[in-house]
Amino acid sequence: MEDITLLYEVSTSIHAIRDLDEMLKSILSRIKAVFHIEGASIAIHDPENKEFYFIRTVEEERNGEKKGIQKMRFPDHLGVAGWVLRKREPVIIPDTSRDDRFFKGVDLKGNFVTRSMICLPLRTRKGLIGVLYVLNKLKGEFTKKEERLLEILSGTIAIAIENAQFYGELKQYACSLEQENRRLKSEAQDRFNLQGIIGSSTAMRRAFTLLEKVIDTETPVLIQGETGTGKEIFAKAIHFNGHLKENPFLVENCGALSENLLESELFGHVKGAFTGAVTDKKGLFRLANGGTIFLDEIGDMPAAMQVKLLRVLQEGEFRPVGGSRTLKVDVRLIAATNRNLEEEVKKGNFRTDLFYRINVFPITLPPLRDRREDIPLLADYFLKKFSTKLKIPGARLTPRAMELLARFDWPGNIRELQNEIERALILAGKEGEIREEFLSVKINNPKEIPVFIAPGDKKLKEVTELIEQQMVSEALRETAGNRSRAAGLLGLTRQGLLNKIVRYNIKL
């Protein structure tokens, strides 16, 4: 009856493969109890290194200490295991001291003395994966019946080990897939965020530092910068790298809609609220609940809407247009503007209380002319992007074309640079080499673009100073900051040039 119970327990344990060590411990402990032996061990064959190594032993404890074989490896041609490997059959050894097949090195490395044993091959469809040792019969000698029963058990044990190893490989593969998935997602997100936040310049490093500080908060952020500096992309970087990334990110341009339409877009409306409101509509604040709403060009928001926005930010509640019910929301606000809001507050165009509500954590993105060292990085990124889109492999910029791009002031900032690269690559065609003749005239020959200033716009002295400042800046760029050479180009002494650099606060 005990034999049948053992067979049943070992057979059912094949399904408990999540912890190989625990499974083998349970099996070997049952074998030890049923067969009245002193110990049992399993050694796995490593054909690549031509070795056996022990993965589990169960021995009798004496005086509170476990006496057994320590973890070890031994050559697969030695000992009884080596014989079983060659013969592919089990063996009973009644007295190891009289059998030359027994390898005494195993006992020497442990605290266990082997007197008798049965050693059985562990076979699967793939072949022999190891051996099972049943050691030191406590009473009498091992019998053929025990050998046969252990042989039946060894098949089940071998399959269990193989399944456990396969499960471990699957788990490792799944873990690798998960890591690869995270890497690909990260790369995809990095690519998504690259436009506008690529940069190694000092100005961009300052912006990156601020971004890292605010990412894991829900603090309102005000992103300031000229048109085309990448304010929306920066807002997305804040949201999609923070703890709200799984929640909505919704965008609205406050300068693109009339007051009534903007109110409906932000707060929604109820059916019949106005002509054309044939159904209820959820506003962006309601749809973005739990996430982030990005309000671009907030400096253009009408005064009446500023009051309603302030209430949402202060109280976390609003009413849809035409509605009587107040709705609660929890939304993080990121706002952006290309205006100087402090000046707009002084002029009375923007509410003071709203300004201080949204200006909790300001981030200013520098114009491209103030981060020229980033222009080659951005140009290379856009070149790769459009070479893929236009199917022009190996697209490249000549050194002269790159130099011209880096010298241009880019009043439209990153957006203008992106458009320029796309246009130039189309002109370059399948050859894919963007030379200076493919660049816009304003970039290729900036001195040929006349600057027209209408009388009355500026005084003659102001215009003269503006032109002088531009000439000094251009000379310094052409000479890579060499002041002596720049002074020579301008017909000035070196000290005269230094005086003008200080006067116009020209940054090198």
C-alpha positions as CSV (number, residue, x, y, z in Angstrom):
1,M,0.0,0.0,0.0
2,E,2.9,2.3,0.9
3,D,4.4,1.7,-2.6
4,I,1.2,2.7,-4.3
5,T,0.9,5.8,-2.2
6,L,4.5,6.7,-3.1
7,L,3.9,6.2,-6.8
8,Y,0.8,8.4,-6.6
9,E,2.5,11.2,-4.7
10,V,5.5,11.3,-7.1
11,S,3.2,11.2,-10.1
12,T,1.1,14.1,-8.9
13,S,4.2,16.1,-8.0
14,I,5.0,16.4,-11.6
15,H,2.4,19.1,-11.9
16,A,4.0,21.1,-9.0
17,I,6.9,22.3,-11.2
18,R,7.0,26.0,-10.1
19,D,9.7,25.2,-7.5
20,L,12.0,22.5,-8.6
21,D,14.0,22.4,-5.4
22,E,10.9,22.0,-3.2
23,M,9.5,19.3,-5.5
24,L,12.6,17.2,-5.4
25,K,13.0,17.6,-1.7
26,S,9.4,16.2,-1.2
27,I,10.0,13.3,-3.6
28,L,13.4,12.3,-2.1
29,S,12.0,12.5,1.4
30,R,9.2,10.2,0.5
31,I,11.6,7.7,-1.1
32,K,13.8,7.8,2.0
33,A,10.8,7.1,4.3
34,V,9.3,4.3,2.1
35,F,12.5,2.5,1.3
36,H,14.0,2.8,4.7
37,I,17.3,4.3,3.5
38,E,19.8,6.8,4.9
39,G,19.8,9.1,2.0
40,A,18.9,9.9,-1.6
41,S,20.5,12.2,-4.2
42,I,20.0,13.4,-7.8
43,A,22.8,14.3,-10.0
44,I,22.2,16.0,-13.4
45,H,24.4,15.3,-16.4
46,D,26.1,18.2,-18.2
47,P,27.1,16.8,-21.6
48,E,28.7,20.1,-22.7
49,N,31.2,20.0,-19.9
50,K,31.1,16.2,-19.5
51,E,30.3,16.4,-15.9
52,F,27.6,15.4,-13.3
53,Y,26.5,17.9,-10.7
54,F,24.2,17.3,-7.7
55,I,21.0,19.4,-7.5
56,R,19.4,17.8,-4.4
57,T,20.3,15.4,-1.6
58,V,18.3,14.1,1.4
59,E,20.3,12.4,4.1
60,E,19.7,11.3,7.6
61,E,20.3,14.0,10.2
62,R,22.6,13.0,13.1
63,N,23.2,15.1,16.2
64,G,21.2,18.0,14.7
65,E,23.6,18.1,11.7
66,K,22.9,17.0,8.2
67,K,25.5,14.6,7.0
68,G,25.6,14.6,3.2
69,I,27.2,15.4,-0.1
70,Q,28.0,19.0,-0.6
71,K,27.3,20.6,-3.9
72,M,29.9,19.4,-6.2
73,R,30.8,18.4,-9.8
74,F,32.7,15.3,-11.0
75,P,33.7,14.0,-14.4
76,D,31.0,11.9,-16.1
77,H,33.2,8.9,-16.7
78,L,33.8,8.3,-13.0
79,G,32.0,6.3,-10.5
80,V,28.7,4.4,-10.6
81,A,27.1,7.4,-12.4
82,G,29.6,7.1,-15.2
83,W,28.9,3.4,-15.5
84,V,25.1,4.0,-15.6
85,L,25.6,6.7,-18.2
86,R,27.5,4.3,-20.5
87,K,25.3,1.3,-19.9
88,R,21.9,3.2,-19.7
89,E,20.7,0.8,-17.1
90,P,20.2,0.7,-13.3
91,V,22.6,-1.1,-10.9
92,I,22.5,-2.4,-7.3
93,I,25.7,-2.3,-5.4
94,P,25.3,-4.2,-2.0
95,D,28.8,-3.2,-0.8
96,T,30.6,-0.2,-2.3
97,S,33.9,-1.2,-0.6
98,R,34.1,-4.3,-2.9
99,D,32.9,-2.6,-6.1
100,D,35.5,-0.8,-8.3
101,R,32.8,1.2,-10.0
102,F,32.3,3.3,-6.9
103,F,34.0,6.7,-6.9
104,K,35.2,7.4,-3.3
105,G,35.9,11.1,-4.2
106,V,32.2,11.9,-3.7
107,D,32.3,10.8,-0.1
108,L,35.6,12.5,0.5
109,K,34.2,15.8,-0.4
110,G,31.2,15.3,1.9
111,N,30.4,14.1,5.4
112,F,28.5,11.0,4.2
113,V,29.8,7.4,4.0
114,T,28.2,5.4,1.3
115,R,28.0,1.6,2.1
116,S,25.3,0.4,-0.4
117,M,23.3,1.9,-3.2
118,I,20.9,1.7,-6.1
119,C,21.8,4.0,-9.0
120,L,19.2,4.5,-11.8
121,P,19.3,6.5,-15.0
122,L,16.9,9.5,-15.3
123,R,15.7,9.2,-18.9
124,T,13.4,11.4,-21.0
125,R,12.7,11.4,-24.8
126,K,15.8,13.6,-25.1
127,G,18.0,10.9,-23.5
128,L,19.7,10.5,-20.1
129,I,19.5,13.8,-18.1
130,G,21.0,12.5,-14.8
131,V,21.0,9.7,-12.2
132,L,19.1,8.9,-9.0
133,Y,21.0,7.6,-6.1
134,V,19.3,5.6,-3.3
135,L,21.8,5.2,-0.5
136,N,22.5,2.9,2.5
137,K,19.7,0.4,3.2
138,L,19.1,0.7,7.0
139,K,17.9,-3.0,7.3
140,G,18.9,-5.8,5.0
141,E,19.9,-5.3,1.4
142,F,18.3,-3.7,-1.7
143,T,16.1,-6.0,-3.7
144,K,15.2,-6.3,-7.4
145,K,11.6,-5.4,-6.5
146,E,12.8,-2.1,-5.0
147,E,15.0,-1.6,-8.1
148,R,12.0,-2.1,-10.3
149,L,9.8,0.2,-8.3
150,L,12.5,2.9,-8.3
151,E,13.0,2.4,-12.0
152,I,9.2,3.3,-12.5
153,L,9.6,6.3,-10.2
154,S,12.8,7.5,-12.0
155,G,10.9,8.0,-15.3
156,T,8.3,10.2,-13.5
157,I,11.1,12.1,-11.7
158,A,13.0,12.6,-14.9
159,I,9.9,14.1,-16.7
160,A,9.2,16.3,-13.6
161,I,12.8,17.6,-13.8
162,E,12.6,18.2,-17.5
163,N,9.3,20.0,-17.1
164,A,10.7,22.1,-14.3
165,Q,13.7,23.0,-16.4
166,F,11.5,23.8,-19.4
167,Y,9.3,25.9,-17.1
168,G,12.4,27.8,-15.9
169,E,13.5,28.4,-19.5
170,L,10.0,29.6,-20.4
171,K,10.0,31.9,-17.4
172,Q,13.4,33.2,-18.3
173,Y,12.3,33.7,-21.9
174,A,9.1,35.5,-20.7
175,C,11.2,37.7,-18.5
176,S,13.5,38.4,-21.5
177,L,10.5,39.2,-23.6
178,E,9.1,41.5,-20.9
179,Q,12.5,43.3,-20.7
180,E,12.6,43.6,-24.4
181,N,9.1,44.9,-24.5
182,R,10.0,47.6,-21.9
183,R,13.1,48.5,-23.9
184,L,11.1,48.8,-27.1
185,K,8.4,50.9,-25.4
186,S,11.1,53.1,-23.9
187,E,12.8,53.5,-27.2
188,A,9.4,54.3,-28.9
189,Q,8.7,56.8,-26.2
190,D,12.2,58.3,-26.5
191,R,11.7,58.6,-30.2
192,F,8.3,60.2,-29.6
193,N,9.8,62.7,-27.2
194,L,13.1,63.4,-29.1
195,Q,11.7,66.3,-31.1
196,G,12.2,69.4,-29.1
197,I,14.0,67.8,-26.1
198,I,17.1,66.5,-27.8
199,G,20.0,68.4,-26.5
200,S,23.3,68.6,-24.7
201,S,23.5,72.4,-24.4
202,T,23.7,74.1,-21.1
203,A,20.3,75.6,-21.6
204,M,18.6,72.3,-22.3
205,R,20.4,70.6,-19.4
206,R,18.8,73.1,-17.1
207,A,15.4,72.3,-18.7
208,F,16.0,68.6,-18.3
209,T,16.9,69.0,-14.6
210,L,13.6,70.8,-14.0
211,L,11.7,68.2,-16.0
212,E,13.2,65.4,-13.8
213,K,12.2,67.2,-10.6
214,V,8.5,67.7,-11.6
215,I,7.8,64.4,-13.4
216,D,6.7,62.5,-10.4
217,T,4.5,65.2,-8.9
218,E,1.1,66.6,-9.9
219,T,2.2,70.2,-9.6
220,P,0.9,72.6,-12.2
221,V,3.6,73.4,-14.8
222,L,3.9,76.5,-17.0
223,I,6.1,75.9,-20.1
224,Q,7.3,79.2,-21.7
225,G,9.1,79.6,-24.9
226,E,8.9,80.9,-28.5
227,T,6.8,79.2,-31.1
228,G,8.3,76.0,-32.3
229,T,10.5,75.3,-29.3
230,G,8.7,72.1,-28.5
231,K,6.5,73.1,-25.6
232,E,3.8,70.4,-26.3
233,I,6.4,67.7,-26.7
234,F,7.9,68.7,-23.4
235,A,4.5,68.5,-21.8
236,K,4.1,65.0,-23.1
237,A,7.5,64.1,-21.7
238,I,6.3,65.2,-18.3
239,H,3.1,63.2,-18.5
240,F,4.3,60.0,-20.1
241,N,7.3,59.6,-17.9
242,G,5.3,60.2,-14.7
243,H,2.9,58.2,-12.5
244,L,-0.1,59.5,-14.5
245,K,1.2,58.0,-17.8
246,E,-1.5,55.3,-18.0
247,N,-4.2,58.1,-17.7
248,P,-5.4,60.5,-20.4
249,F,-3.4,63.3,-21.8
250,L,-5.6,65.8,-23.6
251,V,-4.6,69.0,-25.5
252,E,-6.4,72.2,-26.3
253,N,-5.1,75.4,-28.0
254,C,-6.7,78.3,-26.2
255,G,-6.0,80.7,-29.0
256,A,-7.6,78.6,-31.8
257,L,-11.3,78.9,-30.6
258,S,-13.8,81.6,-29.8
259,E,-14.8,82.0,-26.1
260,N,-18.0,80.0,-26.5
261,L,-16.4,77.2,-28.4
262,L,-13.5,77.0,-26.0
263,E,-15.8,76.8,-23.0
264,S,-17.7,74.0,-24.6
265,E,-14.5,72.1,-25.5
266,L,-13.1,72.4,-22.0
267,F,-16.2,72.0,-19.9
268,G,-18.7,70.3,-22.2
269,H,-22.3,71.2,-22.6
270,V,-25.8,69.7,-22.1
271,K,-28.3,69.0,-24.8
272,G,-30.1,72.3,-25.8
273,A,-27.5,74.6,-24.2
274,F,-27.2,76.5,-27.5
275,T,-28.2,76.1,-31.1
276,G,-26.5,73.0,-32.5
277,A,-26.2,71.3,-29.1
278,V,-28.3,68.3,-30.0
279,T,-26.6,65.9,-27.5
280,D,-24.7,66.1,-24.3
281,K,-21.0,66.6,-24.7
282,K,-18.3,65.8,-22.2
283,G,-15.6,68.4,-22.0
284,L,-11.8,67.8,-21.9
285,F,-11.6,68.4,-18.2
286,R,-14.1,65.6,-17.6
287,L,-12.4,63.3,-20.2
288,A,-9.0,64.0,-18.7
289,N,-10.1,63.2,-15.1
290,G,-7.2,61.5,-13.3
291,G,-4.8,62.5,-16.0
292,T,-3.3,65.6,-17.5
293,I,-4.8,68.5,-19.6
294,F,-2.4,70.6,-21.6
295,L,-3.6,74.1,-22.4
296,D,-1.4,75.6,-25.2
297,E,-1.2,79.4,-25.8
298,I,-2.9,80.0,-22.4
299,G,-1.9,83.7,-22.8
300,D,-4.6,84.0,-25.5
301,M,-7.4,82.7,-23.3
302,P,-10.4,85.2,-23.1
303,A,-10.8,87.0,-19.8
304,A,-14.2,85.4,-19.0
305,M,-12.7,81.9,-19.6
306,Q,-9.8,82.8,-17.3
307,V,-12.3,83.2,-14.4
308,K,-13.9,79.8,-15.1
309,L,-10.5,78.1,-15.4
310,L,-9.4,79.6,-12.1
311,R,-12.4,78.0,-10.4
312,V,-11.6,74.6,-11.7
313,L,-8.0,74.9,-10.5
314,Q,-9.0,76.2,-7.1
315,E,-12.1,74.1,-6.3
316,G,-11.7,71.1,-8.7
317,E,-15.2,71.6,-10.0
318,F,-17.1,73.1,-13.0
319,R,-20.5,73.2,-14.7
320,P,-21.0,72.2,-18.3
321,V,-22.4,74.9,-20.5
322,G,-26.2,75.0,-19.9
323,G,-25.9,72.6,-17.0
324,S,-27.2,72.9,-13.5
325,R,-25.1,70.2,-11.9
326,T,-21.6,70.8,-10.6
327,L,-19.0,68.1,-11.5
328,K,-15.9,67.3,-9.6
329,V,-12.6,66.5,-11.4
330,D,-9.0,65.8,-10.5
331,V,-6.8,66.9,-13.3
332,R,-3.2,68.0,-13.6
333,L,-2.7,71.1,-15.6
334,I,0.3,71.8,-17.8
335,A,0.0,75.2,-19.6
336,A,2.2,76.8,-22.2
337,T,2.6,80.2,-23.8
338,N,4.9,82.1,-26.1
339,R,4.0,85.3,-24.4
340,N,5.5,87.0,-21.4
341,L,2.6,86.5,-18.9
342,E,4.1,88.8,-16.3
343,E,3.9,91.6,-18.9
344,E,0.4,90.5,-19.8
345,V,-0.6,90.7,-16.2
346,K,0.8,94.3,-15.9
347,K,-1.1,95.2,-19.0
348,G,-4.3,93.8,-17.6
349,N,-4.7,91.1,-20.3
350,F,-4.2,88.2,-17.9
351,R,-5.6,87.7,-14.4
352,T,-3.0,88.0,-11.6
353,D,-4.6,85.2,-9.5
354,L,-4.7,82.8,-12.5
355,F,-1.1,83.6,-13.3
356,Y,0.1,82.6,-9.8
357,R,-2.1,79.5,-9.9
358,I,-0.5,78.2,-13.1
359,N,3.0,79.5,-12.5
360,V,3.8,77.1,-9.7
361,F,6.6,75.4,-11.6
362,P,7.8,77.4,-14.6
363,I,10.1,75.9,-17.3
364,T,11.5,78.0,-20.0
365,L,12.6,76.4,-23.2
366,P,15.4,78.2,-25.0
367,P,15.1,79.2,-28.7
368,L,17.2,77.3,-31.1
369,R,19.6,80.2,-31.7
370,D,20.6,80.0,-28.0
371,R,21.4,76.3,-28.3
372,R,23.3,76.0,-31.6
373,E,25.3,73.1,-30.4
374,D,22.1,71.0,-30.5
375,I,21.3,71.9,-34.1
376,P,23.5,69.0,-35.5
377,L,21.7,66.5,-33.2
378,L,18.3,67.7,-34.2
379,A,19.2,67.8,-37.9
380,D,20.5,64.2,-37.7
381,Y,17.3,63.1,-36.0
382,F,15.0,64.7,-38.5
383,L,17.2,63.4,-41.4
384,K,16.8,59.8,-40.1
385,K,13.1,60.3,-39.6
386,F,12.4,61.7,-43.1
387,S,14.8,59.3,-44.9
388,T,12.7,56.5,-43.5
389,K,9.4,58.3,-44.5
390,L,10.6,59.1,-48.0
391,K,12.4,55.8,-48.4
392,I,15.8,57.3,-49.1
393,P,18.3,55.1,-47.2
394,G,21.7,56.5,-46.2
395,A,20.6,60.2,-46.4
396,R,23.3,62.6,-45.2
397,L,24.2,66.2,-44.9
398,T,27.4,67.6,-46.3
399,P,29.7,69.4,-43.8
400,R,29.0,72.7,-45.5
401,A,25.3,72.2,-45.3
402,M,25.5,71.3,-41.6
403,E,27.6,74.4,-41.0
404,L,25.0,76.6,-42.6
405,L,22.2,75.0,-40.6
406,A,24.2,75.6,-37.4
407,R,24.8,79.3,-38.2
408,F,21.2,80.1,-39.0
409,D,19.1,81.8,-36.3
410,W,15.9,79.7,-36.9
411,P,13.1,82.2,-35.9
412,G,10.7,79.3,-36.2
413,N,12.9,77.2,-34.0
414,I,12.7,73.4,-34.1
415,R,9.6,73.3,-36.2
416,E,11.3,75.4,-38.9
417,L,14.4,73.2,-38.8
418,Q,12.2,70.1,-39.2
419,N,10.5,71.6,-42.3
420,E,13.8,72.6,-43.8
421,I,15.3,69.1,-43.5
422,E,12.2,67.5,-45.1
423,R,12.2,70.1,-47.9
424,A,16.0,69.7,-48.6
425,L,15.8,65.9,-48.6
426,I,13.0,66.0,-51.2
427,L,15.2,68.3,-53.4
428,A,18.2,66.0,-52.9
429,G,16.2,63.1,-54.2
430,K,17.2,59.4,-54.2
431,E,20.9,60.4,-54.0
432,G,20.1,61.5,-50.4
433,E,23.0,63.9,-50.1
434,I,21.8,67.3,-48.9
435,R,24.3,69.9,-50.2
436,E,24.2,73.6,-49.6
437,E,22.3,74.3,-52.9
438,F,19.3,72.3,-51.6
439,L,18.9,74.6,-48.6
440,S,16.6,77.6,-48.6
441,V,18.0,80.9,-49.8
442,K,17.6,82.4,-46.3
443,I,19.9,79.8,-44.9
444,N,22.3,79.4,-47.9
445,N,22.9,83.2,-48.4
446,P,21.6,85.0,-45.3
447,K,23.3,88.2,-46.3
448,E,21.3,88.4,-49.5
449,I,18.0,88.7,-47.6
450,P,17.2,92.4,-47.3
451,V,16.0,93.7,-44.0
452,F,13.3,96.3,-44.6
453,I,12.5,98.6,-41.7
454,A,9.8,101.2,-42.4
455,P,10.4,104.8,-41.4
456,G,9.0,105.4,-38.0
457,D,9.5,101.8,-36.8
458,K,12.8,102.6,-35.3
459,K,15.1,105.6,-35.0
460,L,18.2,105.7,-37.2
461,K,20.5,105.2,-34.2
462,E,18.5,102.0,-33.2
463,V,18.7,100.6,-36.7
464,T,22.5,101.3,-36.8
465,E,23.1,99.6,-33.5
466,L,21.0,96.6,-34.6
467,I,22.9,96.2,-37.8
468,E,26.2,96.6,-35.9
469,Q,25.2,94.0,-33.4
470,Q,24.3,91.5,-36.2
471,M,27.6,92.1,-38.0
472,V,29.6,91.5,-34.9
473,S,27.7,88.4,-34.1
474,E,28.1,87.1,-37.7
475,A,31.8,87.8,-37.7
476,L,32.3,85.9,-34.5
477,R,30.3,82.9,-35.9
478,E,32.3,82.9,-39.1
479,T,35.6,82.8,-37.1
480,A,34.3,80.3,-34.5
481,G,34.7,82.9,-31.8
482,N,38.3,84.0,-32.7
483,R,38.2,87.6,-31.7
484,S,41.4,88.7,-33.5
485,R,40.1,87.3,-36.8
486,A,36.6,88.7,-36.2
487,A,38.1,92.2,-35.5
488,G,40.1,91.9,-38.8
489,L,36.9,91.1,-40.8
490,L,35.1,94.1,-39.3
491,G,38.0,96.5,-39.7
492,L,38.2,97.0,-35.9
493,T,41.0,96.7,-33.4
494,R,40.7,93.8,-31.0
495,Q,39.9,96.1,-28.1
496,G,37.3,97.8,-30.3
497,L,35.6,94.5,-30.9
498,L,35.7,93.6,-27.2
499,N,34.0,96.9,-26.4
500,K,31.2,96.1,-28.8
501,I,30.8,92.5,-27.4
502,V,30.3,94.0,-23.9
503,R,28.1,96.8,-25.2
504,Y,25.6,94.5,-26.9
505,N,26.0,91.7,-24.4
506,I,26.9,89.2,-27.2
507,K,27.1,85.6,-25.9
508,L,29.9,83.5,-27.4
